[in-house]
Amino acid sequence: MLIYCQEYDGLLSFVTDTWTSPNLKAYIAITVHLEQNGVPPCMLLDLVEVPESHSGANLAAAFAQILHNFRISDKVSHLFCY
């Protein structure tokens, strides 16, 4: 899947989900969504423990690190809404 995402020419979309386990550990899951021959497959990209709380800064850092690890940071455009 790593190479597939790196070489994919279309748009990649990401969805995140966060939660805290009963033992108070914070987690983030990231799925990647794309289109392949008219079919919209969805794949789990990664599931990691966030070292601290679910603050925006911590989640953004975890997301950025995952994109870097999978070498797909260049496939993300930055959109800021105010």
The first five atom37 places (N, CA, C, CB, O) and aatype in JSON, in Angstrom:
{
  "aatype": [12, 10, 9, 18, 4, 5, 6, 18, 3, 7, 10, 10, 15, 13, 19, 16, 3, 16, 17, 16, 15, 14, 2, 10, 11, 0, 18, 9, 0, 9, 16, 19, 8, 10, 6, 5, 2, 7, 19, 14, 14, 4, 12, 10, 10, 3, 10, 19, 6, 19, 14, 6, 15, 8, 15, 7, 0, 2, 10, 0, 0, 0, 13, 0, 5, 9, 10, 8, 2, 13, 1, 9, 15, 3, 11, 19, 15, 8, 10, 13, 4, 18],
  "atom_mask": [
    [1, 1, 1, 1, 1],
    [1, 1, 1, 1, 1],
    [1, 1, 1, 1, 1],
    [1, 1, 1, 1, 1],
    [1, 1, 1, 1, 1],
    [1, 1, 1, 1, 1],
    [1, 1, 1, 1, 1],
    [1, 1, 1, 1, 1],
    [1, 1, 1, 1, 1],
    [1, 1, 1, 0, 1],
    [1, 1, 1, 1, 1],
    [1, 1, 1, 1, 1],
    [1, 1, 1, 1, 1],
    [1, 1, 1, 1, 1],
    [1, 1, 1, 1, 1],
    [1, 1, 1, 1, 1],
    [1, 1, 1, 1, 1],
    [1, 1, 1, 1, 1],
    [1, 1, 1, 1, 1],
    [1, 1, 1, 1, 1],
    [1, 1, 1, 1, 1],
    [1, 1, 1, 1, 1],
    [1, 1, 1, 1, 1],
    [1, 1, 1, 1, 1],
    [1, 1, 1, 1, 1],
    [1, 1, 1, 1, 1],
    [1, 1, 1, 1, 1],
    [1, 1, 1, 1, 1],
    [1, 1, 1, 1, 1],
    [1, 1, 1, 1, 1],
    [1, 1, 1, 1, 1],
    [1, 1, 1, 1, 1],
    [1, 1, 1, 1, 1],
    [1, 1, 1, 1, 1],
    [1, 1, 1, 1, 1],
    [1, 1, 1, 1, 1],
    [1, 1, 1, 1, 1],
    [1, 1, 1, 0, 1],
    [1, 1, 1, 1, 1],
    [1, 1, 1, 1, 1],
    [1, 1, 1, 1, 1],
    [1, 1, 1, 1, 1],
    [1, 1, 1, 1, 1],
    [1, 1, 1, 1, 1],
    [1, 1, 1, 1, 1],
    [1, 1, 1, 1, 1],
    [1, 1, 1, 1, 1],
    [1, 1, 1, 1, 1],
    [1, 1, 1, 1, 1],
    [1, 1, 1, 1, 1],
    [1, 1, 1, 1, 1],
    [1, 1, 1, 1, 1],
    [1, 1, 1, 1, 1],
    [1, 1, 1, 1, 1],
    [1, 1, 1, 1, 1],
    [1, 1, 1, 0, 1],
    [1, 1, 1, 1, 1],
    [1, 1, 1, 1, 1],
    [1, 1, 1, 1, 1],
    [1, 1, 1, 1, 1],
    [1, 1, 1, 1, 1],
    [1, 1, 1, 1, 1],
    [1, 1, 1, 1, 1],
    [1, 1, 1, 1, 1],
    [1, 1, 1, 1, 1],
    [1, 1, 1, 1, 1],
    [1, 1, 1, 1, 1],
    [1, 1, 1, 1, 1],
    [1, 1, 1, 1, 1],
    [1, 1, 1, 1, 1],
    [1, 1, 1, 1, 1],
    [1, 1, 1, 1, 1],
    [1, 1, 1, 1, 1],
    [1, 1, 1, 1, 1],
    [1, 1, 1, 1, 1],
    [1, 1, 1, 1, 1],
    [1, 1, 1, 1, 1],
    [1, 1, 1, 1, 1],
    [1, 1, 1, 1, 1],
    [1, 1, 1, 1, 1],
    [1, 1, 1, 1, 1],
    [1, 1, 1, 1, 1]
  ],
  "atom_positions": [
    [[0.79, -1.18, 0.0], [0.0, 0.0, 0.0], [0.85, 1.26, 0.0], [-0.91, -0.01, 1.17], [0.46, 2.28, -0.58]],
    [[2.0, 1.2, 0.64], [2.89, 2.35, 0.7], [3.24, 2.85, -0.69], [4.17, 2.01, 1.46], [3.07, 4.03, -0.98]],
    [[3.71, 1.97, -1.54], [4.1, 2.36, -2.89], [2.88, 2.81, -3.67], [4.81, 1.2, -3.61], [2.95, 3.75, -4.46]],
    [[1.75, 2.14, -3.46], [0.53, 2.5, -4.17], [0.15, 3.95, -3.89], [-0.61, 1.57, -3.78], [-0.18, 4.68, -4.82]],
    [[0.18, 4.37, -2.65], [-0.16, 5.75, -2.29], [0.87, 6.73, -2.84], [-0.27, 5.9, -0.78], [0.51, 7.82, -3.28]],
    [[2.12, 6.37, -2.81], [3.18, 7.24, -3.32], [3.05, 7.46, -4.82], [4.55, 6.66, -2.99], [3.29, 8.57, -5.3]],
    [[2.67, 6.44, -5.56], [2.62, 6.53, -7.02], [1.24, 6.91, -7.55], [3.03, 5.21, -7.62], [1.1, 7.15, -8.75]],
    [[0.23, 6.97, -6.71], [-1.12, 7.28, -7.14], [-1.18, 8.7, -7.68], [-2.12, 7.09, -5.98], [-0.74, 9.64, -7.01]],
    [[-1.72, 8.88, -8.9], [-1.75, 10.19, -9.54], [-2.96, 11.04, -9.16], [-1.72, 10.02, -11.03], [-2.94, 12.26, -9.35]],
    [[-3.98, 10.43, -8.63], [-5.2, 11.17, -8.29], [-5.09, 11.83, -6.93], [0.0, 0.0, 0.0], [-4.02, 11.93, -6.34]],
    [[-6.23, 12.29, -6.47], [-6.3, 12.95, -5.17], [-6.44, 11.94, -4.05], [-7.46, 13.93, -5.14], [-7.17, 10.96, -4.18]],
    [[-5.74, 12.17, -2.97], [-5.88, 11.36, -1.76], [-6.65, 12.17, -0.73], [-4.48, 10.92, -1.21], [-6.36, 13.35, -0.52]],
    [[-7.61, 11.55, -0.11], [-8.35, 12.19, 0.98], [-8.09, 11.4, 2.25], [-9.89, 12.27, 0.66], [-7.9, 10.19, 2.21]],
    [[-8.09, 12.1, 3.36], [-7.78, 11.47, 4.64], [-8.9, 11.71, 5.64], [-6.45, 11.98, 5.19], [-9.52, 12.76, 5.65]],
    [[-9.13, 10.72, 6.47], [-10.09, 10.83, 7.56], [-9.37, 10.41, 8.84], [-11.37, 9.96, 7.3], [-8.63, 9.43, 8.84]],
    [[-9.59, 11.15, 9.9], [-8.98, 10.8, 11.18], [-10.06, 10.48, 12.19], [-8.07, 11.94, 11.69], [-11.18, 10.99, 12.12]],
    [[-9.71, 9.65, 13.12], [-10.58, 9.33, 14.25], [-9.69, 9.26, 15.48], [-11.39, 7.98, 14.03], [-8.62, 8.66, 15.44]],
    [[-10.12, 9.86, 16.54], [-9.32, 9.86, 17.77], [-10.17, 9.36, 18.93], [-8.77, 11.27, 18.07], [-11.4, 9.51, 18.93]],
    [[-9.52, 8.78, 19.88], [-10.22, 8.32, 21.09], [-9.22, 8.11, 22.21], [-11.01, 7.01, 20.81], [-8.0, 8.07, 22.0]],
    [[-9.76, 7.97, 23.39], [-8.95, 7.68, 24.57], [-9.37, 6.31, 25.09], [-9.12, 8.78, 25.67], [-10.56, 6.05, 25.27]],
    [[-8.39, 5.45, 25.32], [-8.66, 4.1, 25.81], [-9.03, 4.14, 27.29], [-7.43, 3.19, 25.58], [-8.82, 5.15, 27.96]],
    [[-9.58, 3.05, 27.8], [-9.93, 3.0, 29.23], [-8.73, 3.26, 30.15], [-10.54, 1.65, 29.57], [-8.91, 3.71, 31.28]],
    [[-7.52, 2.97, 29.68], [-6.34, 3.23, 30.5], [-5.75, 4.62, 30.23], [-5.26, 2.16, 30.25], [-4.6, 4.91, 30.56]],
    [[-6.6, 5.5, 29.62], [-6.3, 6.91, 29.4], [-5.17, 7.17, 28.41], [-5.96, 7.54, 30.69], [-4.48, 8.19, 28.51]],
    [[-4.96, 6.28, 27.46], [-4.0, 6.51, 26.38], [-4.76, 7.08, 25.19], [-3.24, 5.2, 25.99], [-5.85, 6.62, 24.86]],
    [[-4.17, 8.08, 24.54], [-4.8, 8.74, 23.38], [-4.31, 8.09, 22.09], [-4.48, 10.26, 23.38], [-3.13, 7.78, 21.94]],
    [[-5.24, 7.88, 21.15], [-4.92, 7.25, 19.86], [-5.5, 8.05, 18.72], [-5.44, 5.8, 19.82], [-6.49, 8.77, 18.88]],
    [[-4.87, 7.92, 17.54], [-5.38, 8.5, 16.3], [-5.27, 7.43, 15.21], [-4.6, 9.82, 15.91], [-4.24, 6.77, 15.07]],
    [[-6.34, 7.27, 14.45], [-6.35, 6.39, 13.29], [-6.54, 7.27, 12.06], [-7.48, 5.28, 13.39], [-7.33, 8.21, 12.09]],
    [[-5.82, 6.95, 11.0], [-5.93, 7.71, 9.76], [-6.22, 6.74, 8.63], [-4.64, 8.53, 9.48], [-5.49, 5.78, 8.42]],
    [[-7.3, 7.02, 7.9], [-7.62, 6.23, 6.72], [-7.41, 7.11, 5.49], [-9.08, 5.68, 6.77], [-7.57, 8.33, 5.54]],
    [[-7.03, 6.46, 4.4], [-6.84, 7.16, 3.13], [-7.93, 6.68, 2.18], [-5.4, 6.92, 2.54], [-8.25, 5.5, 2.11]],
    [[-8.48, 7.64, 1.43], [-9.57, 7.36, 0.5], [-9.16, 7.87, -0.87], [-10.91, 8.01, 0.97], [-8.57, 8.95, -0.99]],
    [[-9.46, 7.1, -1.9], [-9.1, 7.47, -3.26], [-10.08, 6.84, -4.22], [-7.65, 7.03, -3.59], [-11.05, 6.21, -3.8]],
    [[-9.85, 7.02, -5.52], [-10.71, 6.4, -6.53], [-9.85, 5.57, -7.46], [-11.51, 7.48, -7.32], [-8.82, 6.04, -7.95]],
    [[-10.27, 4.34, -7.7], [-9.54, 3.44, -8.58], [-10.55, 2.75, -9.49], [-8.69, 2.4, -7.77], [-11.34, 1.93, -9.03]],
    [[-10.52, 3.09, -10.76], [-11.44, 2.52, -11.75], [-12.9, 2.7, -11.33], [-11.13, 1.04, -11.95], [-13.71, 1.78, -11.47]],
    [[-13.23, 3.87, -10.82], [-14.59, 4.16, -10.41], [-15.0, 3.59, -9.07], [0.0, 0.0, 0.0], [-16.13, 3.78, -8.64]],
    [[-14.09, 2.9, -8.41], [-14.37, 2.3, -7.1], [-13.65, 3.13, -6.04], [-13.93, 0.79, -7.05], [-12.47, 3.43, -6.19]],
    [[-14.35, 3.49, -4.96], [-13.71, 4.3, -3.91], [-13.17, 3.45, -2.76], [-14.7, 5.32, -3.37], [-13.82, 3.36, -1.72]],
    [[-11.99, 2.83, -2.91], [-11.46, 2.04, -1.79], [-11.03, 2.93, -0.63], [-10.27, 1.18, -2.26], [-10.66, 4.09, -0.81]],
    [[-11.09, 2.37, 0.54], [-10.68, 3.04, 1.77], [-9.72, 2.09, 2.48], [-11.92, 3.42, 2.69], [-10.01, 0.9, 2.63]],
    [[-8.57, 2.62, 2.92], [-7.58, 1.78, 3.58], [-7.09, 2.45, 4.86], [-6.4, 1.49, 2.63], [-6.91, 3.66, 4.91]],
    [[-6.88, 1.65, 5.88], [-6.27, 2.15, 7.1], [-4.81, 2.47, 6.79], [-6.4, 1.13, 8.28], [-4.06, 1.59, 6.38]],
    [[-4.42, 3.71, 7.0], [-3.04, 4.1, 6.76], [-2.19, 3.8, 7.99], [-2.95, 5.59, 6.39], [-1.12, 3.2, 7.88]],
    [[-2.67, 4.22, 9.15], [-1.91, 3.96, 10.38], [-2.8, 4.2, 11.6], [-0.66, 4.86, 10.44], [-3.82, 4.88, 11.53]],
    [[-2.38, 3.62, 12.69], [-3.03, 3.76, 13.99], [-1.91, 3.93, 14.99], [-3.97, 2.52, 14.34], [-1.1, 3.02, 15.18]],
    [[-1.85, 5.09, 15.64], [-0.74, 5.36, 16.54], [-1.23, 5.94, 17.86], [0.26, 6.31, 15.89], [-2.31, 6.53, 17.94]],
    [[-0.42, 5.76, 18.87], [-0.7, 6.39, 20.16], [-0.15, 7.82, 20.11], [-0.06, 5.58, 21.34], [0.97, 8.05, 19.67]],
    [[-0.96, 8.76, 20.55], [-0.54, 10.16, 20.63], [0.11, 10.33, 22.0], [-1.75, 11.17, 20.42], [-0.49, 9.98, 23.01]],
    [[1.34, 10.88, 22.04], [2.08, 10.92, 23.29], [1.41, 11.7, 24.42], [3.4, 11.5, 23.05], [1.67, 11.43, 25.59]],
    [[0.55, 12.65, 24.08], [-0.1, 13.43, 25.11], [-1.59, 13.51, 24.8], [0.52, 14.86, 25.22], [-2.16, 12.55, 24.28]],
    [[-2.2, 14.6, 25.1], [-3.65, 14.76, 24.91], [-4.02, 14.92, 23.44], [-4.15, 15.97, 25.71], [-3.15, 15.02, 22.58]],
    [[-5.32, 14.94, 23.17], [-5.83, 15.12, 21.82], [-5.9, 16.6, 21.42], [-7.2, 14.49, 21.7], [-6.87, 17.02, 20.78]],
    [[-4.92, 17.38, 21.78], [-4.94, 18.79, 21.39], [-4.73, 18.89, 19.89], [-3.84, 19.6, 22.16], [-4.19, 17.97, 19.26]],
    [[-5.16, 19.99, 19.31], [-4.98, 20.19, 17.87], [-3.53, 20.08, 17.45], [0.0, 0.0, 0.0], [-3.22, 19.49, 16.41]],
    [[-2.64, 20.65, 18.24], [-1.21, 20.62, 17.91], [-0.67, 19.19, 17.94], [-0.42, 21.5, 18.88], [0.09, 18.81, 17.05]],
    [[-1.06, 18.41, 18.94], [-0.58, 17.02, 19.03], [-1.12, 16.17, 17.89], [-0.98, 16.41, 20.37], [-0.39, 15.35, 17.33]],
    [[-2.4, 16.35, 17.54], [-2.99, 15.58, 16.44], [-2.37, 15.98, 15.1], [-4.51, 15.78, 16.39], [-2.1, 15.12, 14.26]],
    [[-2.15, 17.26, 14.91], [-1.51, 17.72, 13.67], [-0.1, 17.16, 13.54], [-1.47, 19.25, 13.62], [0.31, 16.76, 12.46]],
    [[0.63, 17.13, 14.64], [2.0, 16.59, 14.62], [1.98, 15.1, 14.31], [2.7, 16.84, 15.96], [2.82, 14.62, 13.54]],
    [[1.05, 14.36, 14.88], [0.95, 12.92, 14.62], [0.58, 12.68, 13.16], [-0.1, 12.27, 15.55], [1.16, 11.8, 12.51]],
    [[-0.38, 13.45, 12.63], [-0.8, 13.32, 11.23], [0.38, 13.63, 10.3], [-1.99, 14.25, 10.93], [0.63, 12.88, 9.35]],
    [[1.08, 14.73, 10.56], [2.24, 15.1, 9.73], [3.32, 14.02, 9.77], [2.82, 16.44, 10.2], [3.93, 13.74, 8.75]],
    [[3.55, 13.43, 10.92], [4.57, 12.38, 11.04], [4.18, 11.14, 10.24], [4.79, 12.01, 12.51], [5.03, 10.53, 9.6]],
    [[2.91, 10.78, 10.28], [2.44, 9.62, 9.51], [2.61, 9.88, 8.02], [0.96, 9.31, 9.85], [3.08, 9.01, 7.29]],
    [[2.23, 11.07, 7.55], [2.41, 11.4, 6.14], [3.88, 11.35, 5.75], [1.84, 12.79, 5.83], [4.23, 10.86, 4.68]],
    [[4.73, 11.84, 6.62], [6.17, 11.8, 6.37], [6.67, 10.35, 6.33], [6.94, 12.59, 7.46], [7.43, 9.98, 5.43]],
    [[6.24, 9.52, 7.27], [6.68, 8.13, 7.31], [6.28, 7.36, 6.05], [6.09, 7.43, 8.54], [7.03, 6.52, 5.57]],
    [[5.1, 7.67, 5.51], [4.62, 7.0, 4.31], [5.09, 7.7, 3.03], [3.1, 6.92, 4.32], [4.78, 7.27, 1.93]],
    [[5.84, 8.78, 3.2], [6.39, 9.56, 2.08], [5.3, 10.06, 1.13], [7.4, 8.73, 1.31], [5.43, 9.97, -0.09]],
    [[4.23, 10.58, 1.72], [3.14, 11.13, 0.91], [2.8, 12.56, 1.33], [1.9, 10.23, 1.0], [1.71, 13.05, 1.03]],
    [[3.7, 13.22, 2.03], [3.45, 14.59, 2.46], [3.19, 15.51, 1.28], [4.63, 15.11, 3.27], [2.42, 16.47, 1.39]],
    [[3.82, 15.23, 0.16], [3.65, 16.08, -1.03], [2.28, 15.88, -1.69], [4.75, 15.79, -2.04], [1.94, 16.63, -2.6]],
    [[1.51, 14.92, -1.25], [0.2, 14.66, -1.81], [-0.92, 15.35, -1.03], [-0.05, 13.16, -1.86], [-2.1, 15.11, -1.29]],
    [[-0.55, 16.19, -0.09], [-1.53, 16.88, 0.73], [-1.44, 18.37, 0.43], [-1.3, 16.59, 2.24], [-0.36, 18.96, 0.48]],
    [[-2.59, 18.96, 0.13], [-2.62, 20.42, -0.04], [-3.11, 21.01, 1.26], [-3.54, 20.85, -1.25], [-3.85, 20.38, 2.0]],
    [[-2.7, 22.19, 1.52], [-3.07, 22.85, 2.77], [-4.22, 23.8, 2.49], [-1.86, 23.61, 3.38], [-4.11, 24.67, 1.64]],
    [[-5.31, 23.64, 3.2], [-6.47, 24.49, 3.05], [-6.82, 25.04, 4.43], [-7.67, 23.72, 2.43], [-7.07, 24.28, 5.37]],
    [[-6.83, 26.33, 4.53], [-7.15, 26.96, 5.8], [-8.48, 27.68, 5.67], [-6.03, 27.93, 6.25], [-8.66, 28.48, 4.75]],
    [[-9.39, 27.4, 6.57], [-10.69, 28.04, 6.57], [-10.8, 28.93, 7.8], [-11.84, 26.99, 6.53], [-10.47, 28.5, 8.91]],
    [[-11.24, 30.13, 7.61], [-11.41, 31.05, 8.74], [-12.84, 31.47, 8.85], [-10.52, 32.29, 8.59], [-13.19, 32.25, 9.74]]
  ]
}
